[in-house]
Amino acid sequence: MLDTAAKLSARVFADDIDQAPTRDGFGKGVTEAGKTDPRIVVLCADLSESTRAEWFEKEFPDRFIEAGIAEQSMAAIASGMTAAGKIPFIASYAAFNPGRNYEQIRTTIALNQSPVKVCGMHAGVSVGPDGATHQMLEDIGLMRVLPGMTVIAPGDAEEARKAVIAAAATDGPVYLRFGRSATPVFTTNDTPFQIGKALTLWEGDSPEVALLSTGALSYAALAAAHTLADEGISSVVLHVPTIKPLDEEAVLDAARKVGLVVTVEEHQAATGFGNAVAALLAEKHPVKMKILGIDDRFGQSGTPEELLAYYGLDAAGIAEAVRKSAVS
């Protein structure tokens, strides 16, 4: 097993593991990037506290724009600012950004390859009691089909910080997906992050199953792998924070080692990360596959823990899906 994977897997059951929402990583990362690059500006749609955009605002008030509840205008303004040499980050709930301003993102940002960084907060069902209207489950699908759009779903707050800094230095538009709820911080300052690269979190001896996950659910996938190992089911866990461009080499390498690939995402199963993996494997390495996500349903109100368990996306649900898929 890789040294990095060993260190990360050892953290999974640590009693003192830190927890923080990935949106905190946005606030820290964009402020850090802003200190070294004066071209960086932040626009927010009346949600600066919730999105952590206020952290940048306090440090650089002259480079922060409160767009109000006008997400369409926010996207178009940001695109215009790139023509003046700026690197804008636009922040709101993912249900509104890209949910409400998709046409402006498509036409004024993606079509022009403007280097706007679209930041969708409170994505997935784990936003909790806010319910279906605010639980954006379609954003990965919407954004990954846009030509030239990079799509990133960081695994924890520390990786989110690194992803924001990397996005600031990336040409062209980027979509970054963040969560509201505190989740385990399983990476460290030394854990490598690079746009377009996946990270092996765990690899058992002669693995039978490849667990490929994106976003904060990679921690649950790692926990599931430990449970399955105790039952004699060996696996490899690949964390894939960059959904587009997909790390094809790493995905194919994992798939070639096993007889079953299971993808995990807090998103509609039909359009997101698993769909991207399935398209790759169908063309280059057909293998038995199961896509774990939300199956053609909207979310509902509940605690993050209740909702992830209900949709089978917690560690227990992931392990059970592997058991069923392995014997079917």
C-alpha positions in Angstrom: 0.0 0.0 0.0 1.1 3.5 -0.7 2.5 5.5 2.2 -0.1 8.2 1.6 -2.9 5.7 1.6 -1.6 4.1 4.8 -1.5 7.4 6.6 -5.0 8.4 5.4 -6.6 5.1 6.2 -5.1 5.2 9.7 -7.0 8.4 10.3 -10.4 7.0 9.5 -11.2 5.7 13.0 -9.2 8.3 14.9 -11.2 9.5 17.9 -9.8 13.0 17.6 -10.3 13.5 13.9 -11.2 17.1 13.1 -14.5 17.9 11.4 -15.3 21.0 9.3 -17.6 21.8 6.4 -15.9 22.0 3.0 -17.3 25.5 2.6 -14.8 26.5 5.3 -12.1 25.4 2.8 -13.5 27.9 0.3 -13.3 30.8 2.7 -9.7 29.9 3.7 -8.5 29.1 0.2 -9.9 32.1 -1.6 -8.6 34.5 1.1 -5.2 32.8 0.9 -5.2 33.0 -2.9 -6.3 36.7 -2.7 -3.2 37.6 -0.7 -0.9 36.5 -3.5 -3.0 37.5 -6.5 -4.7 40.9 -6.5 -6.7 40.0 -9.6 -8.9 37.7 -7.4 -12.3 39.1 -6.6 -15.3 37.5 -4.9 -19.0 38.1 -5.8 -21.8 36.7 -3.6 -25.6 36.5 -3.9 -26.6 37.7 -0.4 -25.2 34.7 1.4 -21.7 35.8 2.4 -21.9 34.3 5.9 -23.3 30.9 4.8 -20.8 30.6 1.9 -17.9 31.9 3.9 -17.3 34.6 1.3 -17.4 37.0 4.2 -13.9 35.8 5.2 -12.6 37.2 2.0 -14.8 40.4 2.4 -13.2 41.1 5.8 -9.7 40.8 4.4 -10.3 42.6 1.0 -13.5 44.7 1.2 -12.6 46.6 -2.0 -12.4 43.3 -3.9 -15.8 42.0 -2.7 -19.1 42.6 -4.5 -22.5 41.9 -2.9 -24.6 41.1 -5.9 -27.8 40.6 -3.9 -30.4 37.9 -4.7 -29.6 38.1 -8.4 -27.5 35.1 -9.4 -28.0 35.6 -13.1 -26.6 39.1 -12.9 -23.8 37.9 -10.7 -22.6 35.4 -13.3 -22.8 37.9 -16.1 -21.0 40.6 -14.1 -18.2 38.1 -13.2 -17.7 37.2 -16.9 -17.4 40.9 -17.8 -14.8 41.4 -15.0 -12.6 38.7 -16.6 -12.4 41.0 -19.7 -10.7 43.5 -17.4 -8.2 40.9 -16.2 -9.9 39.8 -13.0 -10.3 36.3 -11.6 -13.8 36.2 -10.1 -15.2 33.6 -7.7 -19.0 33.6 -7.6 -20.6 32.1 -4.5 -24.1 31.0 -3.6 -26.0 27.9 -2.7 -25.6 25.3 -5.5 -29.4 25.3 -5.9 -29.1 28.8 -7.2 -25.5 28.8 -8.5 -25.6 26.9 -11.0 -29.2 26.0 -10.4 -30.8 29.4 -11.1 -28.1 31.0 -13.3 -27.2 28.0 -15.6 -28.0 29.9 -18.8 -25.7 32.8 -17.9 -22.9 30.3 -16.8 -23.3 28.5 -20.1 -23.5 31.6 -22.4 -21.4 34.3 -20.7 -18.8 32.1 -19.0 -18.4 28.7 -20.6 -18.9 29.8 -24.2 -16.3 32.5 -23.8 -14.0 30.3 -21.6 -14.0 33.1 -19.1 -11.9 32.2 -16.0 -14.8 32.5 -13.6 -14.8 30.1 -10.7 -18.4 29.0 -9.9 -18.8 28.0 -6.2 -21.9 25.9 -5.3 -22.4 25.7 -1.6 -24.7 23.5 0.5 -24.8 20.8 -2.3 -26.2 17.3 -1.7 -28.7 15.9 0.8 -26.5 16.5 3.8 -27.5 20.1 3.8 -30.2 18.6 6.0 -33.3 20.3 7.3 -33.5 22.8 4.4 -35.1 20.0 2.4 -35.5 19.2 -1.3 -35.6 22.8 -2.6 -32.1 23.5 -1.3 -30.6 20.0 -1.7 -29.0 20.4 -5.1 -28.4 16.9 -6.6 -28.1 17.8 -10.3 -25.2 20.3 -10.4 -22.4 17.9 -11.3 -24.4 16.7 -14.3 -25.2 20.3 -15.4 -21.7 21.5 -15.1 -19.7 18.6 -16.5 -21.5 18.7 -19.8 -20.4 22.3 -20.5 -17.4 22.3 -22.8 -14.2 23.4 -21.1 -15.6 23.4 -17.6 -13.5 21.9 -14.9 -15.5 20.2 -12.1 -14.2 19.6 -8.6 -15.8 18.1 -5.5 -13.3 18.3 -2.7 -13.2 15.5 -0.1 -12.8 17.6 3.0 -12.1 21.2 4.2 -8.4 21.0 3.8 -8.6 19.6 0.3 -11.2 22.3 -0.5 -8.7 25.0 0.5 -6.1 23.5 -1.9 -8.7 23.1 -4.6 -9.7 26.8 -4.5 -6.1 27.9 -4.7 -5.5 25.6 -7.6 -8.6 26.8 -9.3 -7.5 30.4 -9.0 -4.4 29.5 -11.0 -6.3 27.5 -13.6 -7.2 28.9 -17.0 -10.8 28.8 -18.0 -14.0 28.2 -15.9 -14.1 25.9 -12.9 -17.1 24.6 -10.9 -16.3 23.8 -7.2 -18.8 21.9 -5.1 -19.0 22.4 -1.3 -21.1 21.1 1.5 -22.7 22.7 4.5 -22.3 20.1 7.2 -19.1 19.4 9.1 -17.4 16.3 7.8 -14.2 14.5 8.8 -11.0 16.2 7.7 -9.1 13.0 6.6 -6.4 14.7 4.5 -3.6 16.9 5.8 -1.5 19.8 4.6 1.0 17.3 3.2 -1.6 15.2 1.3 -1.1 15.9 -2.4 -3.7 17.6 -4.5 -3.7 18.3 -8.1 -6.5 19.1 -10.5 -7.2 16.1 -12.7 -5.6 13.6 -10.3 -7.2 11.0 -8.1 -5.8 9.7 -4.8 -5.6 6.1 -3.6 -6.9 6.1 0.0 -6.7 2.3 0.6 -5.6 -0.8 -1.2 -6.0 -4.3 0.3 -4.3 -7.5 -0.9 -5.7 -8.8 -4.1 -8.7 -6.5 -4.1 -12.0 -7.7 -5.4 -13.8 -4.4 -5.4 -12.9 -0.9 -6.4 -14.7 1.9 -4.4 -14.5 5.1 -6.4 -15.9 8.1 -4.6 -16.0 11.9 -4.9 -16.6 14.7 -2.4 -17.0 14.2 1.3 -18.4 10.7 0.8 -14.9 9.4 0.2 -14.5 9.2 4.0 -17.6 7.0 4.2 -16.2 4.8 1.4 -12.9 4.4 3.3 -14.8 3.4 6.4 -16.8 0.9 4.4 -13.6 -0.6 3.0 -12.4 -1.2 6.6 -15.6 -2.9 7.5 -15.5 -5.1 4.4 -11.9 -6.0 5.0 -12.9 -7.4 8.4 -15.4 -9.6 6.5 -12.7 -10.8 4.1 -13.7 -8.6 1.2 -10.6 -6.8 -0.1 -10.9 -3.5 -1.9 -9.2 -0.5 -3.3 -10.6 3.0 -2.5 -9.9 5.8 -5.0 -10.9 9.3 -4.1 -11.6 11.3 -7.2 -12.0 15.0 -6.4 -11.8 16.1 -10.0 -14.8 14.8 -11.9 -13.7 16.7 -15.1 -11.1 16.2 -16.3 -11.4 12.6 -15.0 -8.2 10.9 -14.0 -8.7 8.1 -16.6 -5.4 6.4 -15.9 -6.1 6.0 -12.2 -9.7 4.9 -12.8 -8.7 2.3 -15.3 -5.8 1.1 -13.1 -8.2 0.5 -10.2 -10.8 -1.2 -12.5 -8.3 -3.6 -14.0 -7.5 -5.0 -10.5 -11.0 -6.0 -9.6 -14.2 -7.6 -10.8 -16.6 -5.0 -9.5 -16.5 -1.2 -9.5 -18.7 0.8 -7.2 -19.0 4.6 -7.5 -20.2 6.7 -4.6 -21.6 10.3 -4.9 -24.1 12.6 -3.1 -25.8 13.4 -6.4 -28.3 12.0 -8.9 -26.9 8.6 -10.0 -28.0 9.1 -13.6 -26.0 12.2 -14.4 -23.0 12.7 -12.2 -19.6 11.2 -11.3 -20.7 7.5 -11.7 -22.0 8.3 -15.1 -18.6 9.7 -16.1 -16.8 6.6 -14.8 -19.3 4.3 -16.5 -18.8 6.0 -19.9 -15.0 5.6 -19.6 -15.2 1.9 -18.5 -17.7 1.0 -21.2 -15.4 2.2 -23.9 -12.0 1.2 -22.5 -12.5 -1.6 -19.9 -16.0 -3.0 -19.5 -16.5 -4.4 -16.0 -19.3 -5.1 -13.6 -20.4 -1.8 -12.0 -22.8 -0.3 -9.5 -23.5 3.5 -9.3 -24.4 4.6 -5.7 -26.2 7.9 -5.5 -29.7 9.3 -5.4 -31.9 7.2 -7.7 -34.3 9.6 -9.6 -35.6 11.2 -6.4 -35.5 14.6 -4.7 -34.2 15.1 -1.3 -36.1 15.6 1.9 -35.7 17.2 5.4 -33.7 15.4 8.0 -30.4 15.5 9.7 -27.4 14.9 7.5 -26.8 11.5 9.2 -30.4 10.4 8.8 -30.5 11.4 5.1 -27.2 9.7 4.2 -28.3 6.6 5.9 -31.8 6.7 4.2 -30.3 7.0 0.8 -27.7 4.3 1.5 -24.7 6.7 1.3 -23.2 6.2 4.7 -20.5 3.7 5.4 -23.0 1.0 6.3 -25.0 1.6 3.2 -22.0 1.5 1.0 -20.8 -1.7 2.5 -24.2 -3.3 2.1 -24.3 -2.3 -1.6 -20.9 -3.9 -2.2 -22.1 -7.2 -0.5 -25.3 -7.3 -2.6 -23.4 -6.4 -5.9 -20.7 -8.9 -5.2 -23.1 -11.9 -5.0 -25.6 -10.8 -7.6 
